[in-house]
Structure formats: structure tokens, C-alpha cells
Amino acid sequence: MKHQNFLDKPLFAWIITGLIIFSVICFSLETLPDLSENSKRLLRYSEIAVVILFTLEYLFRLFTAPDKRKFVFSFYGLVDLLAILPFYLTFAVDLRTLRLMRLLRLLRLLKLARYNSAIHRFGRAIYIAKEELIIFTCASMILIYLGAVGIYYFEHTAQPDVFRSIFDSLWWAVATLTTVGYGDIYPITLGGRLFTFGMLMVGLGLVAVPTGIVASALSAIRRQQESVEGFESKIEDDGSR
């Protein structure tokens, strides 16, 4: 449809992207202390303007959708609704929940998924590699648990107040395997330190493996997209001759 073609044009996508970024900046500015009344009023009017534009976009897409029910409950339909819903809910909810409603405004960042081709490719890459990522996630959970059990048996006797149980040791295992290393819980025995060194080596691979999986999927999608674009370009050249 003509309206849908307009909504899918790159210029419109850039406008919406700019509005989303502008809205996030305004949201951040609202947290500054000692804002003047004029500044607060300007930020408030800016939020109203953005919500009006997003509301018009949502109603326009709803009006032009062939299957309105399908659009309302689709991923992008729900994202478009969540981008404007918190603003209208603030008029109906108790003031104590206003902070939560303001936080929900950040959900409009999900609207970028509609207009950014790179996000589309990343989503497709995650979908392609979902089985490998699920297996890797399960293996990671097992490693975290084994790490918690190991450090508990090495350190429980030396630090009974720190490593009181396997559940307390899970925090250490997560911080160590992800190579964050907060330093709030650390081993003091020789066996515990050697075990920690081994866990850190495993943690380096733990971070690198999913990165490689997603990067390979992204490369495959990029090659596929380039081949399709090249094929379409060749057809257009042959047709113009």
C-alpha cells in the first residue's frame, strides 16, 4: 500500500530513530538535580510532542494494516504500543508507581529494531545460532555450578563466613567465569587459588565462544544478503538492456 511504502522509506526511519534518541536524551536530562521550572516544562512538552508523533504512527500503521488484530499482537505492534502506553498510564496510576511508568518509557528503544537493518541481521544471526547458543548456555550453567562446588570445598574451611554454602559460592563462580572479578569474595588457600586460575582460563573461553558463534552467523547472513543484492542488481541490468 502507498501509506506502508511511505512508512518504510529510509527518511521516515531516520526521523523515527532521531525521535527515539531525542526522547532518551530528554529522559536522562530529567534526572539532573536542580532543574529550573522552564527546563522541566520544556522537557515535558518535548515528551508530549514525541508521544503524539508515536501515537499517530501507531494509529496510522493500525489503520493501514491488512489484518489489524495480527498487527496489534505482533512484536512490532506491541513495541509501538509500549512506546506510548506509559505516557497515558501516568494519568491513571497512583503517583507511587510513576517512577515505574517513567522507566517503561525506555521500552521505545525497541522501536529501533524496526528501522535498523543491522539489528535485523543481528536478530537473524541469533535465530540461526539459537541451538548452539542454547547448548552453550546449558554448558555454562553446569560450569558455574561445578565452579561453585569446587571453590566451596577448597575455601569453606578457611573462610566459613564467606563461603558458607554452595549458594554463596555461586556468586564467586559467576564473577570468576565471566572474568569480572569484583574482588569481594576471593580464595586464600593454595588449592583455592589454583582452582581459581583454572576457572579464569575457562572463563576466557566462556566469553569468546558465543562471540565467535554470533560473528560466524552474522558473516553468513552478510554474504547471503550481498549475493541476493547482486542477483537483483544483475536482473535490473538485464531488464534495462
Summary of the structure (lengths in Angstrom):
residues: 241
radius of gyration: 25.4
end to end distance: 29.2
largest distance: 82.6
contacts: 631
relative contact order: 0.07
helix: 81%
strand: 0%
